[in-house]
C-alpha cells in the first residue's frame, strides 16, 4: 500500500488508488489484506476510481482495542471522504458483511455489491457459529494463533489433510500473523445468520452474487441477502467458486456500479 489516511480514532489505514471514474472501494474478507483485491481493482480501473485497502489489524494498517464494527465503518468513511464524499462498495465474504453494515450506517454509499457472504442458512448454523466464536476467543486469548487459523479453515469446510498441509507450508507464518483479525471478521458476521433487519433498512441498490460451482448453501445465502434488501438483485456467476476470478466478476460489477 502506498498511501495512508487516518480514521476517526487516529488509526492509520493503508490504501492504494487506481483508475478514474465513479469511486468504488473494495473490501477484503477474512485472512486477507487489501493486496488480494489488486487484480479486481486493475480489472475495474478503466471505468472506475478504485481503492483497495488493508482493513484494520492487518497489512500496513494499524489497530486499536477494543474492536468494534463501528470503527471499521469509520475506516470506510475516511476512505470515502478521500474519494470526494460518495462511493460504491464491494465486499467479498465477511468483507461483504462489513460493506452491508457500512451502507446501513448512513455512509454516503451509492450502491453496495457483495459476493458470497457466508451467512449460515442451514440447520444448526447458529449453534456452529456460537461454538466457533467460543473456541476462537479462547485460542486468541491464550496466544494460540495457529489454532485460531485452524478453527477458521475448518469453519470454511477445508479438509483436515489440506489444513495440515497449510500448517507445513511457507504461508503459515503469514496466516498466523493476521490471525487476531479473525475476531474482527467474526464480530462483523454477528450471530452468523442473515441480518434481515439490517438488510431491510438499506435504501440503496444491493447486488448479491455467488458462484455456480460454490456449495449450494452459499448460493442460498446470497439469494436470501438479495431478497431481504428492498432493492436487492441476485446473480450467479457460472463456473465460479468462493475464489472468484476477477475477470469473471469485473464485468458484473462494472454493469452494476455504472
C-alpha positions in Angstrom: 0.0 0.0 0.0 1.5 3.3 -1.0 -0.7 5.8 1.0 -2.2 6.2 4.4 -5.1 8.1 5.9 -6.3 8.4 9.5 -9.6 7.0 10.7 -11.7 8.9 13.2 -10.0 7.2 16.2 -6.5 8.0 14.8 -5.8 4.6 13.4 -3.8 4.7 10.2 -5.5 3.0 7.2 -3.2 2.0 4.3 -4.7 2.1 0.8 -4.0 2.2 -2.9 -5.9 4.1 -5.5 -6.1 3.4 -9.2 -8.1 4.4 -12.3 -10.7 7.1 -12.9 -14.4 7.5 -12.9 -17.1 6.9 -10.2 -15.5 5.9 -6.9 -15.6 2.2 -5.7 -14.0 0.8 -2.5 -13.1 -2.9 -2.4 -13.4 -4.6 1.0 -11.5 -7.9 1.5 -12.6 -10.8 3.6 -11.1 -12.8 6.5 -7.4 -13.9 6.4 -6.6 -11.4 3.6 -5.2 -7.9 3.1 -6.1 -5.3 0.5 -3.4 -6.8 -1.8 -5.7 -9.7 -2.6 -8.1 -7.2 -4.2 -5.5 -5.7 -6.6 -6.3 -7.9 -9.6 -10.0 -6.9 -9.3 -9.0 -3.3 -8.9 -6.9 -3.5 -12.1 -9.9 -5.1 -14.0 -12.2 -2.2 -12.9 -9.7 0.7 -13.2 -10.6 1.5 -16.9 -14.0 2.7 -15.7 -13.7 3.5 -12.0 -11.7 5.3 -9.4 -10.9 2.2 -7.3 -9.5 2.0 -3.8 -8.2 -1.2 -2.1 -7.1 -1.0 1.5 -5.8 -3.0 4.4 -8.6 -3.4 6.9 -7.5 -2.6 10.5 -5.4 -5.1 12.2 -3.8 -6.5 9.0 -1.2 -5.5 6.5 0.1 -2.0 6.9 -2.9 -0.6 8.7 -3.0 0.0 12.4 -5.4 -1.3 15.1 -6.8 -0.1 18.4 -8.5 -2.1 21.2 -11.3 -2.6 21.9 -12.5 -3.6 18.4 -16.0 -2.7 17.2 -17.7 -2.8 13.8 -18.3 0.9 14.1 -14.5 1.6 14.0 -14.3 -0.4 10.7 -17.2 1.6 9.3 -15.3 4.8 10.3 -12.3 3.5 8.3 -14.5 3.3 5.2 -15.9 6.7 6.0 -12.4 8.1 5.9 -11.7 6.5 2.5 -15.0 7.6 1.0 -14.1 11.2 2.2 -10.9 10.9 0.3 -12.8 9.9 -2.8 -15.0 13.0 -2.8 -17.7 12.1 -0.4 -19.5 9.3 -2.2 -18.6 5.8 -3.4 -19.9 2.3 -4.3 -18.8 -0.6 -2.0 -17.9 -4.1 -3.0 -17.2 -6.7 -0.3 -16.2 -10.4 -0.6 -17.1 -13.0 2.0 -17.1 -11.4 5.5 -15.9 -8.2 3.9 -19.4 -8.1 2.3 -20.9 -8.2 5.7 -18.8 -5.1 6.6 -19.9 -3.4 3.4 -23.6 -4.0 4.3 -23.1 -2.6 7.8 -21.5 0.5 6.3 -24.3 1.0 3.8 -26.9 0.6 6.6 -25.0 3.0 8.9 -25.8 6.0 6.7 -22.4 6.4 5.0 -22.7 8.1 1.5 -22.7 4.8 -0.4 -24.3 4.8 -3.8 -24.6 1.1 -4.3 -23.3 -2.0 -2.5 -22.3 -5.3 -4.1 -21.3 -8.4 -2.1 -20.0 -11.9 -3.1 -20.8 -15.0 -1.0 -21.2 -13.5 2.5 -21.1 -16.8 4.4 -24.3 -16.4 6.5 -25.5 -19.7 7.9 -28.8 -20.6 6.2 -28.5 -24.3 7.1 -29.9 -26.1 10.1 -27.6 -25.8 13.1 -25.7 -22.8 11.6 -26.3 -20.5 14.6 -25.0 -23.2 17.0 -22.0 -23.9 14.8 -21.2 -20.1 14.8 -21.5 -19.8 18.6 -19.2 -22.8 19.1 -16.7 -21.3 16.7 -16.8 -17.9 18.5 -16.2 -19.5 21.9 -13.2 -21.6 20.7 -11.7 -18.7 18.6 -11.9 -16.3 21.5 -10.2 -18.8 23.8 -7.4 -19.6 21.3 -6.6 -15.9 20.7 -6.8 -15.1 24.4 -4.1 -17.6 25.0 -2.0 -16.6 22.0 -2.6 -19.8 20.1 -2.7 -18.1 16.7 -2.1 -21.4 14.8 -5.1 -23.0 16.5 -7.2 -19.9 15.6 -6.3 -20.3 11.9 -7.1 -24.0 12.0 -10.5 -23.2 13.5 -11.3 -20.8 10.7 -10.1 -23.1 8.0 -12.3 -25.9 9.5 -15.3 -23.5 9.5 -14.8 -22.9 5.8 -15.0 -26.6 5.2 -11.4 -27.2 4.3 -10.4 -30.9 4.6 -8.2 -31.9 7.5 -5.3 -33.0 5.3 -5.4 -29.6 3.5 -5.3 -27.9 6.9 -2.3 -29.9 7.9 -0.7 -29.2 4.6 -1.2 -25.5 5.1 0.4 -25.7 8.6 3.5 -27.1 7.0 3.7 -24.6 4.2 5.7 -21.3 3.9 2.5 -19.3 4.0 1.5 -20.4 7.5 3.6 -17.8 9.3 1.8 -15.0 7.4 -1.6 -16.6 8.3 -0.6 -16.7 12.0 0.4 -13.0 11.8 -3.0 -12.0 10.7 -4.9 -14.4 12.9 -6.0 -11.8 15.5 -8.1 -10.1 12.8 -10.3 -13.3 12.6 -12.0 -11.9 15.7 -12.9 -8.8 13.8 -14.5 -10.7 11.0 -16.3 -12.9 13.4 -17.8 -9.8 15.1 -18.8 -8.4 11.7 -20.7 -11.6 11.0 -22.7 -11.3 14.2 -24.6 -14.5 15.1 -23.8 -15.9 11.7 -27.4 -15.6 10.4 -28.7 -13.4 7.7 -29.2 -9.9 9.3 -32.7 -9.4 7.9 -33.5 -6.2 9.9 -30.2 -4.6 8.8 -30.9 -5.5 5.1 -34.5 -4.3 5.3 -33.2 -0.9 6.4 -31.0 -0.4 3.3 -32.1 2.4 1.0 -29.6 1.7 -1.9 -29.4 -0.9 -4.6 -27.8 -4.2 -3.5 -26.2 -6.8 -5.7 -25.6 -10.2 -4.0 -23.7 -12.6 -6.2 -22.5 -16.2 -5.8 -20.6 -18.8 -7.8 -22.4 -21.5 -9.7 -19.7 -24.0 -8.6 -19.8 -23.0 -4.9 -21.7 -25.0 -2.3 -25.4 -24.7 -2.5 -25.7 -23.1 0.9 -23.5 -20.1 -0.2 -25.8 -19.6 -3.2 -28.9 -19.8 -0.9 -27.3 -17.3 1.5 -26.6 -14.9 -1.4 -30.1 -15.2 -2.7 -31.5 -14.6 0.8 -29.5 -11.4 1.1 -30.9 -10.1 -2.2 -34.4 -11.0 -1.2 -34.1 -9.3 2.2 -32.9 -6.0 0.7 -35.6 -3.7 -0.7 -33.6 -3.1 -3.9 -31.8 -6.4 -4.0 -30.6 -8.3 -7.1 -29.2 -11.9 -7.1 -26.7 -13.0 -9.6 -25.0 -16.4 -10.2 -21.6 -16.4 -11.9 -21.5 -19.8 -13.7 -18.4 -21.9 -13.0 -17.1 -19.7 -10.2 -16.3 -20.7 -6.7 -15.6 -18.7 -3.5 -12.2 -17.8 -5.0 -13.9 -15.9 -7.8 -12.0 -15.0 -10.9 -11.6 -11.1 -11.1 -12.1 -11.3 -14.9 -15.5 -13.0 -14.5 -16.6 -10.7 -11.7 -15.4 -7.3 -13.0 -18.0 -7.1 -15.9 -20.8 -7.8 -13.5 -19.6 -5.2 -11.0 -19.0 -2.7 -13.8 -22.5 -3.0 -15.0 -23.9 -2.7 -11.5 -21.8 0.3 -10.5 -22.4 2.1 -13.7 
